[in-house]
Amino acid sequence: MLRKTENPGVQVDVALVHYPVNNRNGETIGSAVTNLDLHDIARAGKTYGVGTYWVITPFKEQQELAGQIVGHWTHGYGAVVNPDRSSALSIISVCASYADALSGATKKFGEKPLVLATCANMQDNTLEYAKIRERIWYGEPVLLLFGTAWGLSSDMLATVDGVLPPLCGSTGFNHLSVRSAASIILDRLLGVHDSVES
């Protein structure tokens, strides 16, 4: 019998895109892989049942750096002293392009996933969290794209099936780290939200 937190039909991958993304001037750039993004998004992903966390960077040196960090925690000394961290980082797969991640996810799921981007601004093809959550919990495979730097490039946004609504607080300030945004979005889509009765 399944507990409320278990749903074997959930098929969700996340991808952290380092190219093509925007800089503060709206120019397309490639950003650097960071240790915190690897660890924190992997831990959130593992908590919420993400299958694979694709780390996308076309830069060979950055691929090697990410591989060394993941290897330390999954096969090196870190795996021995911190097995929980090892379990989390084991879902990371480093690849060179979005096409590689999409191909890998499609092969794993047996069909092309619904590709959803995240963005700090409302887009014409924005889809509601509640509707996406329902589709996920009915077994539709989904690939969530998160952008580093100042977000996914317009060319990248033009390739996706939809965009999730931006995360907004009650202030005019809106510049969450990608790690924070990923955690909040995963909770909205995959979290167990029991009501508390008094």
C-alpha positions as CSV (number, residue, x, y, z in Angstrom):
1,M,0.0,0.0,0.0
2,L,1.4,3.4,-1.0
3,R,1.9,6.2,1.5
4,K,0.6,9.6,0.4
5,T,4.2,10.7,-0.3
6,E,4.8,7.9,-2.8
7,N,3.8,8.0,-6.4
8,P,5.6,5.5,-8.7
9,G,4.1,7.2,-11.7
10,V,5.9,10.5,-11.2
11,Q,8.5,11.0,-14.0
12,V,10.2,14.3,-13.6
13,D,13.7,15.4,-14.5
14,V,15.3,18.8,-14.0
15,A,18.0,20.5,-16.0
16,L,20.2,23.4,-15.0
17,V,21.2,25.3,-18.1
18,H,24.5,27.2,-18.2
19,Y,24.2,27.9,-22.0
20,P,22.4,29.7,-23.6
21,V,21.5,32.1,-20.8
22,N,21.3,35.8,-20.4
23,N,23.6,38.2,-18.7
24,R,22.3,41.4,-17.0
25,N,22.4,43.2,-20.3
26,G,20.2,40.6,-22.0
27,E,23.1,39.2,-24.0
28,T,23.5,35.4,-24.6
29,I,26.4,34.0,-22.6
30,G,27.6,30.8,-21.0
31,S,27.8,30.8,-17.2
32,A,30.0,28.9,-14.8
33,V,29.0,25.8,-12.9
34,T,28.9,26.4,-9.1
35,N,29.4,23.9,-6.3
36,L,26.3,25.2,-4.4
37,D,24.0,24.7,-7.4
38,L,25.2,21.1,-7.8
39,H,24.7,20.2,-4.2
40,D,21.5,22.1,-3.3
41,I,19.4,21.3,-6.4
42,A,20.5,17.7,-6.2
43,R,19.4,17.5,-2.6
44,A,16.0,19.1,-3.5
45,G,15.6,16.8,-6.4
46,K,16.3,13.7,-4.4
47,T,13.8,14.9,-1.7
48,Y,11.0,15.4,-4.2
49,G,11.6,12.3,-6.4
50,V,13.4,13.8,-9.4
51,G,14.9,11.1,-11.6
52,T,17.8,12.8,-13.2
53,Y,19.3,16.2,-12.6
54,W,20.9,17.2,-15.9
55,V,23.7,19.8,-15.6
56,I,24.2,21.4,-19.0
57,T,27.4,23.1,-20.0
58,P,29.2,23.1,-23.3
59,F,32.5,24.0,-21.7
60,K,34.9,21.0,-21.3
61,E,36.6,22.4,-18.2
62,Q,33.3,23.0,-16.5
63,Q,32.1,19.5,-17.4
64,E,35.3,18.1,-15.8
65,L,34.9,20.3,-12.7
66,A,31.3,19.2,-12.2
67,G,32.4,15.6,-12.8
68,Q,35.1,15.9,-10.1
69,I,32.7,17.3,-7.6
70,V,30.1,14.7,-8.2
71,G,32.7,11.9,-8.2
72,H,34.1,13.0,-4.9
73,W,30.7,12.6,-3.2
74,T,29.5,9.5,-5.1
75,H,32.7,7.4,-5.4
76,G,35.4,9.2,-3.4
77,Y,35.9,9.8,0.3
78,G,32.8,11.9,0.5
79,A,30.6,8.9,-0.3
80,V,31.9,7.2,2.8
81,V,31.6,10.1,5.3
82,N,28.3,11.4,3.9
83,P,26.1,8.8,2.3
84,D,23.1,11.0,2.2
85,R,25.0,13.6,0.1
86,S,26.2,10.7,-2.1
87,S,22.6,9.6,-2.6
88,A,21.6,13.1,-3.6
89,L,24.4,13.8,-6.0
90,S,24.0,10.4,-7.6
91,I,21.1,11.8,-9.7
92,I,23.4,14.3,-11.4
93,S,24.3,13.7,-15.1
94,V,26.6,16.2,-16.7
95,C,26.0,16.8,-20.5
96,A,27.1,19.3,-23.2
97,S,23.8,20.6,-24.5
98,Y,20.1,20.8,-24.0
99,A,19.7,18.5,-26.9
100,D,21.7,15.8,-25.1
101,A,19.6,16.2,-21.9
102,L,16.3,16.0,-23.9
103,S,17.6,13.0,-25.8
104,G,18.6,11.3,-22.5
105,A,15.3,12.1,-20.8
106,T,13.3,10.9,-23.9
107,K,15.2,7.6,-24.0
108,K,14.7,7.1,-20.2
109,F,11.0,7.9,-20.2
110,G,10.3,6.1,-23.5
111,E,8.7,9.2,-24.9
112,K,9.5,12.9,-25.3
113,P,8.7,14.7,-22.0
114,L,6.7,17.8,-21.6
115,V,9.5,20.5,-21.5
116,L,8.8,23.4,-19.2
117,A,11.0,26.4,-18.6
118,T,11.2,28.7,-15.6
119,C,11.4,32.4,-16.0
120,A,11.2,35.5,-13.7
121,N,8.7,37.2,-16.1
122,M,5.3,36.1,-17.3
123,Q,5.3,34.6,-20.8
124,D,2.6,34.1,-23.4
125,N,2.8,30.3,-23.0
126,T,2.6,30.3,-19.2
127,L,0.9,27.3,-17.7
128,E,-0.6,27.0,-14.2
129,Y,1.2,25.1,-11.5
130,A,-2.0,23.2,-10.5
131,K,-2.6,21.9,-14.1
132,I,1.1,20.8,-14.5
133,R,1.0,19.1,-11.0
134,E,-2.1,17.2,-12.1
135,R,-0.4,16.1,-15.3
136,I,2.7,15.0,-13.5
137,W,0.7,13.0,-10.9
138,Y,-1.1,11.2,-13.7
139,G,2.2,10.0,-15.0
140,E,3.1,12.4,-17.8
141,P,6.9,12.8,-18.1
142,V,8.2,16.3,-17.5
143,L,11.6,18.0,-18.0
144,L,12.0,21.2,-16.0
145,L,14.5,23.7,-17.3
146,F,16.2,26.2,-14.9
147,G,18.5,29.0,-16.2
148,T,21.6,30.3,-14.5
149,A,22.9,33.8,-14.6
150,W,19.9,36.1,-15.6
151,G,17.8,33.3,-16.9
152,L,17.3,31.3,-20.1
153,S,17.8,33.0,-23.4
154,S,14.8,34.0,-25.5
155,D,15.9,31.4,-28.1
156,M,15.8,28.7,-25.5
157,L,12.4,29.9,-24.2
158,A,11.1,29.7,-27.8
159,T,11.8,25.9,-27.9
160,V,9.8,24.8,-24.9
161,D,6.3,23.5,-24.5
162,G,5.4,25.9,-21.8
163,V,6.7,28.2,-19.1
164,L,5.8,28.0,-15.4
165,P,4.5,31.2,-13.7
166,P,7.2,33.4,-12.1
167,L,7.7,33.2,-8.4
168,C,6.7,36.4,-6.7
169,G,6.7,37.7,-3.2
170,S,4.8,40.6,-1.8
171,T,7.6,43.1,-2.5
172,G,9.0,44.6,-5.7
173,F,12.2,42.7,-5.3
174,N,12.4,39.5,-7.4
175,H,15.9,38.0,-7.7
176,L,15.9,34.5,-6.2
177,S,18.9,32.2,-6.6
178,V,18.2,29.4,-9.0
179,R,18.7,27.0,-6.0
180,S,15.9,28.7,-4.1
181,A,13.6,28.8,-7.2
182,A,14.2,25.1,-7.9
183,S,13.3,24.1,-4.4
184,I,10.1,26.2,-4.3
185,I,9.0,25.0,-7.7
186,L,9.6,21.3,-6.9
187,D,7.6,21.7,-3.8
188,R,4.7,23.3,-5.7
189,L,4.7,20.5,-8.3
190,L,5.7,17.4,-6.2
191,G,5.3,18.3,-2.6
192,V,2.8,16.7,-0.2
193,H,0.7,19.5,1.2
194,D,-1.5,18.1,4.0
195,S,-3.8,20.5,5.7
196,V,-3.6,20.7,9.5
197,E,-6.8,20.4,11.4
198,S,-7.1,22.2,14.8
